[in-house]
């Protein structure tokens, strides 16, 4: 009799333990998890607003150093800036503080701030020309007039496949390294000659020299 009561007690304990395990492992899926993360993320930062184009006063920069002109143009709201060699020699304005402004396009006045401002420049030790020196036209089927132009722009005006020889007009056999510093004295074949792939020879002197 004692053994029967013990068996019944053990059976009841096992059933209680099994019921407890089932209660822990199963839950009501319809109830939200109050300790879980929020279902939606906070909105990210908005994109920066691009200011609308407006009109502004474009100052007169003629006579200023190129670097100062660029800084003042940006302070006035104009950021589309470029510059060129007013002497037509094709030099690049690498060190802006070494150049000065001879002309600007467009002229001073009220302009849209998207306007491109182009500065005609020369080096500080040079004099401004009365007007920009025009670079030669691109050679088509005829040799353009290259005399007096820099060797750099003369080369650029010829077809890219031209066989070109550049000689020192002084006869000293110097190498023409910085072509924008050399002036064309003569060209063979001459201006007006039909071009059909023939080699071209340029005789040149430094701009500080006479041909």
Steps between C-alpha positions, in 0.01 A plus 500: 500500500785736585667432165176579311466843663865573421453411131194719473685790657791467257262481204322820611832682544613402149175628347539836681856538375397420140217756514737768633748439214224528239382831651853644475571380145171608350357847512232714345642628167228763482647691795767761412843479653512808720877470550594478128636784284276765345344393171597817308837682481535872562509703175851588372628852441350681205716584197653851500300754307664645190459877497303631207686696233486874551639819352797671663736787432809386308785740590765639262816294548724660234838592649475258792720199559340185366484329840338805662253529211398136539456532876290816469287349222417202721423731793250677270333166420668411167671161497519414127843654434765445234798690361715511188825650369411843358818500289377196308800286588294218650666515842320346798442706814660249734592746778210747505687751719752548215232626257288815477164568337495700176138435402194313614201352322230596573565853618397624843127520563204309637523140382356158589733333749530200263679723245844378391759775553808482276810701591752607234837506675872569462792444737565774756810631318321520163286778353138435411418506127236740370293192422548126538747364245306253289635147467534364144217314337517124483663384181261326268630433151705822499796618710394791726723802567703397806774766496519684832296235681642281773634164392251344743189641333655448156540130573144480636361663184646229275345157449601262780674264254725773353873419487638820659860616542579808714839668452684776690515797260823625660693201367622411850313172499308565822218263586153655500374359830233744625327567170281782636821703555605479134366707210462370147734682258420301187314190388558263211271453311380859524158640580235420241673182381273198458557246775483134411717327761836652403756567782509851651809686623483794740789737566459673838663743743423582862246778546773711661710471181475619143458249221 
